[in-house]
Structure formats: C-alpha cells, structure tokens
Amino acid sequence: MQPTARKISRGWGIFTSFLTVSGKLSKALTLEKIVGAIKKHAKSVHLKRFDKADDVLEASFLVDFDSFADLEKTKEELSKLSKSINISYLDKIGFY
C-alpha cells in the first residue's frame, strides 16, 4: 500500500516555514498563549519542540501563512505577550 500525499503547505509535500518563539516564562508568556497568538493568523500550526529551563521557554513550530501580512500580524500579536520575547522565522520558499 502506497502512502497518499496530503496537501500541507503551498502545494503537496512538507511545511517550509519554521517559527521559534522564546522568552522569559511569566503569566503573560506561556505555551498556551503563544499557540493561541499564532493560531489567530496562521493557516496551520504544529508544535515540534518545546523546552523549558528554569524560567526560560522556547517553542518551535511548523507553520503555514497565507501572506507576509499574516506573519506580521503574528509577530505583533506575540510581541504583545512579553517585552522579553524573541521571534525567529525561517522559510525555505519565501514570500517574495
């Protein structure tokens, strides 16, 4: 039996976008709030890694955005959670 391909991101195949969020853990900056902020603007979100050491949180996601504007909205939403937040985005294809 051959596995069937499923549409995940910009065509058939695998996600091409990676989003990593890190910062000092607080009531405002939790994994649940980070996921909620990303889900507001991303077409799909999959948590791939989560690290918590002392009071620092880091989470990496596979994400899919329809547009650069959606990525910007996500960045703004995440930045509202904490002044100490760090956001890293990597896309193999790019928006431009």
Chimera marker file (.cmm) of the C-alpha trace (Angstrom):
<marker_set name="trace">
<marker id="1" x="0.000" y="0.000" z="0.000" r="1" g="1" b="0" radius="0.5"/>
<marker id="2" x="1.453" y="3.335" z="-1.065" r="1" g="1" b="0" radius="0.5"/>
<marker id="3" x="1.057" y="6.331" z="1.290" r="1" g="1" b="0" radius="0.5"/>
<marker id="4" x="-1.071" y="9.124" z="-0.077" r="1" g="1" b="0" radius="0.5"/>
<marker id="5" x="0.272" y="12.649" z="-0.242" r="1" g="1" b="0" radius="0.5"/>
<marker id="6" x="-1.689" y="15.259" z="1.608" r="1" g="1" b="0" radius="0.5"/>
<marker id="7" x="-1.753" y="18.963" z="0.993" r="1" g="1" b="0" radius="0.5"/>
<marker id="8" x="0.021" y="20.608" z="3.901" r="1" g="1" b="0" radius="0.5"/>
<marker id="9" x="1.606" y="23.811" z="2.674" r="1" g="1" b="0" radius="0.5"/>
<marker id="10" x="1.789" y="25.793" z="-0.577" r="1" g="1" b="0" radius="0.5"/>
<marker id="11" x="1.326" y="22.636" z="-2.596" r="1" g="1" b="0" radius="0.5"/>
<marker id="12" x="1.909" y="18.943" z="-1.996" r="1" g="1" b="0" radius="0.5"/>
<marker id="13" x="4.634" y="17.949" z="0.384" r="1" g="1" b="0" radius="0.5"/>
<marker id="14" x="6.093" y="19.290" z="3.565" r="1" g="1" b="0" radius="0.5"/>
<marker id="15" x="5.905" y="22.518" z="5.530" r="1" g="1" b="0" radius="0.5"/>
<marker id="16" x="8.502" y="25.059" z="4.558" r="1" g="1" b="0" radius="0.5"/>
<marker id="17" x="8.117" y="27.563" z="7.396" r="1" g="1" b="0" radius="0.5"/>
<marker id="18" x="9.628" y="27.347" z="10.851" r="1" g="1" b="0" radius="0.5"/>
<marker id="19" x="8.768" y="29.696" z="13.714" r="1" g="1" b="0" radius="0.5"/>
<marker id="20" x="10.656" y="29.715" z="17.014" r="1" g="1" b="0" radius="0.5"/>
<marker id="21" x="9.481" y="31.753" z="19.976" r="1" g="1" b="0" radius="0.5"/>
<marker id="22" x="11.457" y="32.165" z="23.183" r="1" g="1" b="0" radius="0.5"/>
<marker id="23" x="11.446" y="34.356" z="26.249" r="1" g="1" b="0" radius="0.5"/>
<marker id="24" x="11.245" y="34.571" z="29.996" r="1" g="1" b="0" radius="0.5"/>
<marker id="25" x="8.360" y="32.476" z="31.321" r="1" g="1" b="0" radius="0.5"/>
<marker id="26" x="5.633" y="34.550" z="33.025" r="1" g="1" b="0" radius="0.5"/>
<marker id="27" x="1.871" y="34.637" z="33.464" r="1" g="1" b="0" radius="0.5"/>
<marker id="28" x="1.688" y="36.520" z="30.164" r="1" g="1" b="0" radius="0.5"/>
<marker id="29" x="4.122" y="34.264" z="28.277" r="1" g="1" b="0" radius="0.5"/>
<marker id="30" x="3.011" y="30.646" z="28.358" r="1" g="1" b="0" radius="0.5"/>
<marker id="31" x="2.978" y="27.944" z="25.691" r="1" g="1" b="0" radius="0.5"/>
<marker id="32" x="-0.814" y="28.103" z="25.542" r="1" g="1" b="0" radius="0.5"/>
<marker id="33" x="-0.796" y="31.872" z="24.904" r="1" g="1" b="0" radius="0.5"/>
<marker id="34" x="1.937" y="31.562" z="22.285" r="1" g="1" b="0" radius="0.5"/>
<marker id="35" x="-0.006" y="28.886" z="20.388" r="1" g="1" b="0" radius="0.5"/>
<marker id="36" x="-3.186" y="30.973" z="20.635" r="1" g="1" b="0" radius="0.5"/>
<marker id="37" x="-1.449" y="34.041" z="19.200" r="1" g="1" b="0" radius="0.5"/>
<marker id="38" x="-0.015" y="32.058" z="16.289" r="1" g="1" b="0" radius="0.5"/>
<marker id="39" x="-3.318" y="30.314" z="15.517" r="1" g="1" b="0" radius="0.5"/>
<marker id="40" x="-5.083" y="33.670" z="15.078" r="1" g="1" b="0" radius="0.5"/>
<marker id="41" x="-3.185" y="34.373" z="11.850" r="1" g="1" b="0" radius="0.5"/>
<marker id="42" x="-1.578" y="31.126" z="10.648" r="1" g="1" b="0" radius="0.5"/>
<marker id="43" x="-3.330" y="28.728" z="8.326" r="1" g="1" b="0" radius="0.5"/>
<marker id="44" x="-1.864" y="25.820" z="10.307" r="1" g="1" b="0" radius="0.5"/>
<marker id="45" x="0.359" y="25.354" z="13.365" r="1" g="1" b="0" radius="0.5"/>
<marker id="46" x="2.238" y="22.259" z="14.543" r="1" g="1" b="0" radius="0.5"/>
<marker id="47" x="4.329" y="22.305" z="17.696" r="1" g="1" b="0" radius="0.5"/>
<marker id="48" x="7.550" y="20.412" z="17.002" r="1" g="1" b="0" radius="0.5"/>
<marker id="49" x="9.699" y="21.214" z="20.052" r="1" g="1" b="0" radius="0.5"/>
<marker id="50" x="9.187" y="22.755" z="23.460" r="1" g="1" b="0" radius="0.5"/>
<marker id="51" x="11.912" y="23.473" z="26.020" r="1" g="1" b="0" radius="0.5"/>
<marker id="52" x="11.579" y="24.924" z="29.497" r="1" g="1" b="0" radius="0.5"/>
<marker id="53" x="14.678" y="25.513" z="31.571" r="1" g="1" b="0" radius="0.5"/>
<marker id="54" x="14.361" y="27.428" z="34.839" r="1" g="1" b="0" radius="0.5"/>
<marker id="55" x="12.283" y="30.444" z="33.820" r="1" g="1" b="0" radius="0.5"/>
<marker id="56" x="13.005" y="30.388" z="30.069" r="1" g="1" b="0" radius="0.5"/>
<marker id="57" x="10.639" y="28.946" z="27.473" r="1" g="1" b="0" radius="0.5"/>
<marker id="58" x="11.422" y="28.088" z="23.839" r="1" g="1" b="0" radius="0.5"/>
<marker id="59" x="8.972" y="26.580" z="21.374" r="1" g="1" b="0" radius="0.5"/>
<marker id="60" x="9.458" y="25.683" z="17.714" r="1" g="1" b="0" radius="0.5"/>
<marker id="61" x="6.618" y="25.270" z="15.258" r="1" g="1" b="0" radius="0.5"/>
<marker id="62" x="5.981" y="24.286" z="11.679" r="1" g="1" b="0" radius="0.5"/>
<marker id="63" x="3.613" y="26.944" z="10.398" r="1" g="1" b="0" radius="0.5"/>
<marker id="64" x="1.875" y="27.990" z="7.214" r="1" g="1" b="0" radius="0.5"/>
<marker id="65" x="0.891" y="31.599" z="6.490" r="1" g="1" b="0" radius="0.5"/>
<marker id="66" x="-1.157" y="32.752" z="3.521" r="1" g="1" b="0" radius="0.5"/>
<marker id="67" x="0.714" y="36.046" z="3.269" r="1" g="1" b="0" radius="0.5"/>
<marker id="68" x="3.515" y="38.158" z="4.654" r="1" g="1" b="0" radius="0.5"/>
<marker id="69" x="0.832" y="40.325" z="6.293" r="1" g="1" b="0" radius="0.5"/>
<marker id="70" x="-0.302" y="37.300" z="8.335" r="1" g="1" b="0" radius="0.5"/>
<marker id="71" x="3.271" y="36.750" z="9.503" r="1" g="1" b="0" radius="0.5"/>
<marker id="72" x="3.499" y="40.429" z="10.525" r="1" g="1" b="0" radius="0.5"/>
<marker id="73" x="0.209" y="40.185" z="12.438" r="1" g="1" b="0" radius="0.5"/>
<marker id="74" x="1.514" y="37.100" z="14.238" r="1" g="1" b="0" radius="0.5"/>
<marker id="75" x="4.724" y="38.918" z="15.166" r="1" g="1" b="0" radius="0.5"/>
<marker id="76" x="2.711" y="41.844" z="16.542" r="1" g="1" b="0" radius="0.5"/>
<marker id="77" x="0.403" y="39.511" z="18.490" r="1" g="1" b="0" radius="0.5"/>
<marker id="78" x="3.343" y="37.624" z="20.007" r="1" g="1" b="0" radius="0.5"/>
<marker id="79" x="5.148" y="40.857" z="20.895" r="1" g="1" b="0" radius="0.5"/>
<marker id="80" x="2.139" y="41.918" z="22.985" r="1" g="1" b="0" radius="0.5"/>
<marker id="81" x="2.698" y="38.906" z="25.265" r="1" g="1" b="0" radius="0.5"/>
<marker id="82" x="6.095" y="39.984" z="26.589" r="1" g="1" b="0" radius="0.5"/>
<marker id="83" x="8.833" y="42.575" z="26.098" r="1" g="1" b="0" radius="0.5"/>
<marker id="84" x="11.403" y="39.777" z="26.503" r="1" g="1" b="0" radius="0.5"/>
<marker id="85" x="10.077" y="37.691" z="23.607" r="1" g="1" b="0" radius="0.5"/>
<marker id="86" x="12.367" y="36.575" z="20.766" r="1" g="1" b="0" radius="0.5"/>
<marker id="87" x="10.859" y="35.517" z="17.450" r="1" g="1" b="0" radius="0.5"/>
<marker id="88" x="12.711" y="33.686" z="14.694" r="1" g="1" b="0" radius="0.5"/>
<marker id="89" x="11.159" y="32.825" z="11.312" r="1" g="1" b="0" radius="0.5"/>
<marker id="90" x="12.673" y="30.712" z="8.561" r="1" g="1" b="0" radius="0.5"/>
<marker id="91" x="11.004" y="29.859" z="5.251" r="1" g="1" b="0" radius="0.5"/>
<marker id="92" x="12.621" y="27.735" z="2.541" r="1" g="1" b="0" radius="0.5"/>
<marker id="93" x="10.493" y="29.268" z="-0.215" r="1" g="1" b="0" radius="0.5"/>
<marker id="94" x="9.896" y="32.838" z="0.986" r="1" g="1" b="0" radius="0.5"/>
<marker id="95" x="7.086" y="35.305" z="0.344" r="1" g="1" b="0" radius="0.5"/>
<marker id="96" x="8.948" y="37.371" z="-2.254" r="1" g="1" b="0" radius="0.5"/>
<link id1="1" id2="2" r="1" g="1" b="0" radius="0.2"/>
<link id1="2" id2="3" r="1" g="1" b="0" radius="0.2"/>
<link id1="3" id2="4" r="1" g="1" b="0" radius="0.2"/>
<link id1="4" id2="5" r="1" g="1" b="0" radius="0.2"/>
<link id1="5" id2="6" r="1" g="1" b="0" radius="0.2"/>
<link id1="6" id2="7" r="1" g="1" b="0" radius="0.2"/>
<link id1="7" id2="8" r="1" g="1" b="0" radius="0.2"/>
<link id1="8" id2="9" r="1" g="1" b="0" radius="0.2"/>
<link id1="9" id2="10" r="1" g="1" b="0" radius="0.2"/>
<link id1="10" id2="11" r="1" g="1" b="0" radius="0.2"/>
<link id1="11" id2="12" r="1" g="1" b="0" radius="0.2"/>
<link id1="12" id2="13" r="1" g="1" b="0" radius="0.2"/>
<link id1="13" id2="14" r="1" g="1" b="0" radius="0.2"/>
<link id1="14" id2="15" r="1" g="1" b="0" radius="0.2"/>
<link id1="15" id2="16" r="1" g="1" b="0" radius="0.2"/>
<link id1="16" id2="17" r="1" g="1" b="0" radius="0.2"/>
<link id1="17" id2="18" r="1" g="1" b="0" radius="0.2"/>
<link id1="18" id2="19" r="1" g="1" b="0" radius="0.2"/>
<link id1="19" id2="20" r="1" g="1" b="0" radius="0.2"/>
<link id1="20" id2="21" r="1" g="1" b="0" radius="0.2"/>
<link id1="21" id2="22" r="1" g="1" b="0" radius="0.2"/>
<link id1="22" id2="23" r="1" g="1" b="0" radius="0.2"/>
<link id1="23" id2="24" r="1" g="1" b="0" radius="0.2"/>
<link id1="24" id2="25" r="1" g="1" b="0" radius="0.2"/>
<link id1="25" id2="26" r="1" g="1" b="0" radius="0.2"/>
<link id1="26" id2="27" r="1" g="1" b="0" radius="0.2"/>
<link id1="27" id2="28" r="1" g="1" b="0" radius="0.2"/>
<link id1="28" id2="29" r="1" g="1" b="0" radius="0.2"/>
<link id1="29" id2="30" r="1" g="1" b="0" radius="0.2"/>
<link id1="30" id2="31" r="1" g="1" b="0" radius="0.2"/>
<link id1="31" id2="32" r="1" g="1" b="0" radius="0.2"/>
<link id1="32" id2="33" r="1" g="1" b="0" radius="0.2"/>
<link id1="33" id2="34" r="1" g="1" b="0" radius="0.2"/>
<link id1="34" id2="35" r="1" g="1" b="0" radius="0.2"/>
<link id1="35" id2="36" r="1" g="1" b="0" radius="0.2"/>
<link id1="36" id2="37" r="1" g="1" b="0" radius="0.2"/>
<link id1="37" id2="38" r="1" g="1" b="0" radius="0.2"/>
<link id1="38" id2="39" r="1" g="1" b="0" radius="0.2"/>
<link id1="39" id2="40" r="1" g="1" b="0" radius="0.2"/>
<link id1="40" id2="41" r="1" g="1" b="0" radius="0.2"/>
<link id1="41" id2="42" r="1" g="1" b="0" radius="0.2"/>
<link id1="42" id2="43" r="1" g="1" b="0" radius="0.2"/>
<link id1="43" id2="44" r="1" g="1" b="0" radius="0.2"/>
<link id1="44" id2="45" r="1" g="1" b="0" radius="0.2"/>
<link id1="45" id2="46" r="1" g="1" b="0" radius="0.2"/>
<link id1="46" id2="47" r="1" g="1" b="0" radius="0.2"/>
<link id1="47" id2="48" r="1" g="1" b="0" radius="0.2"/>
<link id1="48" id2="49" r="1" g="1" b="0" radius="0.2"/>
<link id1="49" id2="50" r="1" g="1" b="0" radius="0.2"/>
<link id1="50" id2="51" r="1" g="1" b="0" radius="0.2"/>
<link id1="51" id2="52" r="1" g="1" b="0" radius="0.2"/>
<link id1="52" id2="53" r="1" g="1" b="0" radius="0.2"/>
<link id1="53" id2="54" r="1" g="1" b="0" radius="0.2"/>
<link id1="54" id2="55" r="1" g="1" b="0" radius="0.2"/>
<link id1="55" id2="56" r="1" g="1" b="0" radius="0.2"/>
<link id1="56" id2="57" r="1" g="1" b="0" radius="0.2"/>
<link id1="57" id2="58" r="1" g="1" b="0" radius="0.2"/>
<link id1="58" id2="59" r="1" g="1" b="0" radius="0.2"/>
<link id1="59" id2="60" r="1" g="1" b="0" radius="0.2"/>
<link id1="60" id2="61" r="1" g="1" b="0" radius="0.2"/>
<link id1="61" id2="62" r="1" g="1" b="0" radius="0.2"/>
<link id1="62" id2="63" r="1" g="1" b="0" radius="0.2"/>
<link id1="63" id2="64" r="1" g="1" b="0" radius="0.2"/>
<link id1="64" id2="65" r="1" g="1" b="0" radius="0.2"/>
<link id1="65" id2="66" r="1" g="1" b="0" radius="0.2"/>
<link id1="66" id2="67" r="1" g="1" b="0" radius="0.2"/>
<link id1="67" id2="68" r="1" g="1" b="0" radius="0.2"/>
<link id1="68" id2="69" r="1" g="1" b="0" radius="0.2"/>
<link id1="69" id2="70" r="1" g="1" b="0" radius="0.2"/>
<link id1="70" id2="71" r="1" g="1" b="0" radius="0.2"/>
<link id1="71" id2="72" r="1" g="1" b="0" radius="0.2"/>
<link id1="72" id2="73" r="1" g="1" b="0" radius="0.2"/>
<link id1="73" id2="74" r="1" g="1" b="0" radius="0.2"/>
<link id1="74" id2="75" r="1" g="1" b="0" radius="0.2"/>
<link id1="75" id2="76" r="1" g="1" b="0" radius="0.2"/>
<link id1="76" id2="77" r="1" g="1" b="0" radius="0.2"/>
<link id1="77" id2="78" r="1" g="1" b="0" radius="0.2"/>
<link id1="78" id2="79" r="1" g="1" b="0" radius="0.2"/>
<link id1="79" id2="80" r="1" g="1" b="0" radius="0.2"/>
<link id1="80" id2="81" r="1" g="1" b="0" radius="0.2"/>
<link id1="81" id2="82" r="1" g="1" b="0" radius="0.2"/>
<link id1="82" id2="83" r="1" g="1" b="0" radius="0.2"/>
<link id1="83" id2="84" r="1" g="1" b="0" radius="0.2"/>
<link id1="84" id2="85" r="1" g="1" b="0" radius="0.2"/>
<link id1="85" id2="86" r="1" g="1" b="0" radius="0.2"/>
<link id1="86" id2="87" r="1" g="1" b="0" radius="0.2"/>
<link id1="87" id2="88" r="1" g="1" b="0" radius="0.2"/>
<link id1="88" id2="89" r="1" g="1" b="0" radius="0.2"/>
<link id1="89" id2="90" r="1" g="1" b="0" radius="0.2"/>
<link id1="90" id2="91" r="1" g="1" b="0" radius="0.2"/>
<link id1="91" id2="92" r="1" g="1" b="0" radius="0.2"/>
<link id1="92" id2="93" r="1" g="1" b="0" radius="0.2"/>
<link id1="93" id2="94" r="1" g="1" b="0" radius="0.2"/>
<link id1="94" id2="95" r="1" g="1" b="0" radius="0.2"/>
<link id1="95" id2="96" r="1" g="1" b="0" radius="0.2"/>
</marker_set>
